[in-house]
Amino acid sequence: MEKELICICCPKGCHLKVDAEAKNVTGNGCPRGIEYGINEVTNPVRVITSTVKVNNGELAVASVKTNKPIPKGLNFKCMEEINKVAMSAPVKIGDVVIENVLGTGVDVVVTRNVKRI
């Protein structure tokens, strides 16, 4: 079965045709498109971005993200785990919010500094 995708590895947005069974990709402008196309049809993954609550901070929330992609099927469960968290200021870029989220080996980390008030 052939799937059509738009590659997101670079701004070109190549139109890919991916045959998952034959592991064949056409339409890519670079080798990254081949890897992206095969992964997207066999094991799609995403980096999750969100926010967590910050107590006693100059901002009410801090932005966070997974430090590596996680399986797409875990997106909503990951968001549920992130929504349970409240941190105390100060928080710094790189602070680990959730270690090994959902047993994936991936951490959720802070992406914005929030000072204490």
N, C-alpha and C positions, 0 to 999 in steps of 0.2 A: 504494500500500500504506500502510495506517495503522498507526502504532506507538503504544503507550501507554507513557508515562513519568511519573515523579514528578519534578517540578521541584525542584532543589536550590539555587536562587538565594536563597531566604529560608526562614525556619522554617515557612511555611505549608504547603509540600509539595503544591502544586497537582497534581492528576491531569490530565496533558496527553494529548491525542490529536493526533498529528502526521501529516499527510499530506505526505511528503517530495516527491512529484512536484508537487503543487499548491502546496507551501510554505505550508500552512495549519495553524495551531495553534489548538486550542480547549481550554477548561478553565483557561486561565491567568488569574491574578488581577492581573497587571501586565504591562507591555511586556517586562520581562526574561524572562518565561516564553516569549514568542514567540521571542526570540533564542536562548535556551537550547535549546528544542525543535528548531528548525531545525538549529542547530549539532550537536546530539547525534545526529541521524539522518544528517547529511550529512558532517560532519567532526568526530568526537568528539575532545576534547582533555582532558588531565588535568595537574594540578600534581603532581609527584612529591615525596614526602617520604621521607627515609631518614637514615642516619647514616654518618659516615666515621671511620676510625681516627685517633686523635690520639696521637702519640708524645710522651713527657715531659710529659704534661698531668695536671691534677688529676682529669680524667675520661678514660676509655679511648676514648670516642667523642664526637663533636659532631654535633648534629642539623643536617641540611641540607635544602634544597628547591630546586626550580626556581623562578626568579624570574618565570616566565610559564608558562602551560600548554604542553605539547608534544602532538603527535599521539598518541592512545591506542595506536596500533600500535608506537610506539617505547618503551613503558614498560619492557619487559624489557631491551632493549638499553641504555637509560639506566641502569638498575640495575646492569648489568654494568660500565659505565664508572665509576659511583660506587664500586662495590666494589673497584676497582683502586687507589683513592686512599688514601694515608696522609699526614696533615699533621703538622707539628711545632708544638707549643704555643709561644707562646700563639696562639689563634685568636679572632677577634672576629666578632660578628654583622655580616653583610654581606660578609665576605671571600669572594672568588670561588674556588670549589673547582675547577670545570671551566668554562672559557669556551666558549661556543658549542657546547654538548653536541650531538653527532651532527649538526652543521651546521644546527641549528634556529634559531640566533640567540638561543637562550635559555641563560642561565648557571645553574649550580648554585651556591648561596650558603649560607654558614653561618648558622644561626639561633640559635646559643647560644654564649656566650663560654666558653672553656676556658683557665684560667690555667696557666702553666708551673709545674712542681714542682721 
